[in-house]
Amino acid sequence: MHAAGDNRLAIEGAEEAQESEPPQRLDLLIVREDGEGSPFGEVDAAVRRAAGALARHPECRLGAGRKASIVLASDTLVRRLNRAYRQRDCATNVLSFPYQKPAAGAVCEEDYLGDVILAAQTTYREAVERGIEPVAHLQHLVVHGLLHLIGCDHRDDAEAAAMEALETEILASIGIADPHAAM
C-alpha cells in the first residue's frame, strides 16, 4: 500500500443535530493500494459521505474520536486476504476486520473500530453488471463494511434482513436507492 494515497478525513455529525447533542465523529484513514479508485471518481468525498451517514444514523451513533481505515485494494490483495483469513480462495467485494484488543499489558487503541478492505475491480464489475452507478455501489460497501466493524452481521436470515434494512436507511439518507431491491 502506498502512503502517498493516504488521506485522513473527519466526518462530523449532522448539522441539524440538537445543540445538546455532541457531534458524532468518525476519523477515517483512506488508502488506495496501487492507485486503485479511479473508476469511482471522487473516492474520498464518496467514502466521507457514506461514513458520515452511518455515523449520524440513530442506530449507529458513534462516540467522538472513533477511527477506522478504508482501503481500496486490488482484487489480488483481497483474494489473498480472503484466503488467509476466511479460507476462501477468491476475491470478494468487501472484507471487514474489526479491531481486536491486544494481550493484557499491550498498548490498546480503544477508539479504533478496524479496517474495511474494498476490492476495486470486483466492486466496479458488480456495479456494471447490476446497472448501478459504481460510486453508489462503493458507498453501499463502505456502509456494509463499517456496519460489520460496529457489530452487525448477516449469519442468518434475521440478521441479514436487519442489516439490509439498516443499510437501506443509511444510504437513503444520502440519496442512494435501496441496493437490495436491485439484486
N, C-alpha and C positions, 0 to 999 in steps of 0.2 A: 504494500500500500504506500502511496506517495503522500508525504506530509504536505506537499505543495497543494494538494486538493482539499486539505482540511479547511473547514470553515465553521467557526463557532457561532451558534445562533442562540439568541434568548427569546423565548416565547412568553409573552406577557398575557395575562388574563384578559377577558373581555372588558371593553370599556364600559359596557352597561352594568358591570358588577356594582353591587351596592357599596357605598363608601365604607361601611363597617367590615366588609369582606376583604381580606387581604388578597392581593393579586396572586393568581396562580402562576407558576413559573416552571418551565422545563428547559434546561440548558442542553443543547444538542451539540455534539461533535459530528459533523458530516464529512465523510471521507469518500472520495472517488478512487477506487482501485484502478490503476492504469487508465485514468481519464474517462472511466465509464460515466454515462449520464447524458451524453449529447442528444440522443433521440427524444429526451423528455423536456427540452427547453430549459427554463429557469428552475433547475432542480432545487436549489436552496430555498427559494420562495415557496415552491410546491410542498416541500417537506415541512417547512415552518408553518405553513397554513394548516396542513393536516394535523401536525403535532399540537398546534395551538387549539384546534377544535377539540381534540381529545382532552387536553388539559383543562378546558373550560366546561366539559360535559359534567353534569351533576353526579353521575355515577363513577366518574374517573378523577375527581378532584385530587390534584397532586399538591403536596406541600411545597412551599418555596424551596428553591435550591435543588430540586430533583434533577438528575442528569441521565443522559443516555447517548449512545453512539448509533448513528445510522450510516451503514456502509453500502455504497452502490458498487457491487462487485461483478466480476465476470462469472459466467456460468461454470467455468473451470474451477474457480475458487469455491463457489457454492457447492459444487459436486464433491470436491474434496472434503469440505466441512460436513456435508450431509453423510458421506461415507464414514468419516471418523466419529461423528457424534450420534448419528441416528441409524447407522448400519444400512443405509440406503444409497446405492451406487448410481445416483442420478442427480441432475440439477433439480432444484425446486425454486419456486418464486421468492420465498422468504424464509429465513431461519431466525429464530429469536433465542438469545442466550441470556436468561435472567442472571443478575449478579448473584454470586454465591459468596457468603461470608467466609473469609479465610479461617484457618485453625485459630484456636484461642491464643492470644498474645500477639497476633499479627496485626498490622495496621489495617483498619477496616474503613471502606468508603461507604458510609451509611446511606448517603443520598443517591448513590449510583444505582440506576434501575437495571442496566445491562446493555446488550448490543443487539441491534437488528441488522441483519445482512440481507440485502436485496440482490437477486440475480438480474442484472440489467437486460441481458438478451432474452431471458425467459419472460420477464415482465413485459417487455416490448412485444414479443411474439404473441403472448396471450392476449394483449390488448388488440392487436391487429386481427387475430383470429376471431375475437368476440365483437369486433366492430365498435370498440370504445376508444376514447382518447387515451393515449399512452400515459399522459400525466395524471389522469383520473385514476387509472389502474395503479400507478405508482403510489398515489396518495392513499388509495384503499389499502395497499400492502404495508405502507408506513403505519397506518392506524392499526391494522391487524397485528403487526409485529409488536407495536407498543402495548397493545392490549395483553398480549402474552407476557410482556415484562411486568405488568401490574397484576398478574394472576389469572387472567381469563384463559379459558381453554375450550377445546371442542372434541373432547374424548368420547362423548356420547351425543345422541340426538338432542337432548335437552340443553346441554352446554352449547352445542353448535347453534341451536336456534337463538339462545340468549346472546351469544357473541355476535351472530349475524345481525340481530336486531340493534344491538349497540353500535356496531359498525355503520349500519344504515343511518341511524340517528346522527352520529358524529359527522358522517360525510354529507348528509343533507344540510347540516348547518353551514357548510361551505359550498353549497350548490351542486353537489355531485349526486347523481341519481343512484338509486339502490343497486349496488353492484351484484347482488344476488338475484335480482329479477332478470338480469341479462344472461344468467348462466343456464 
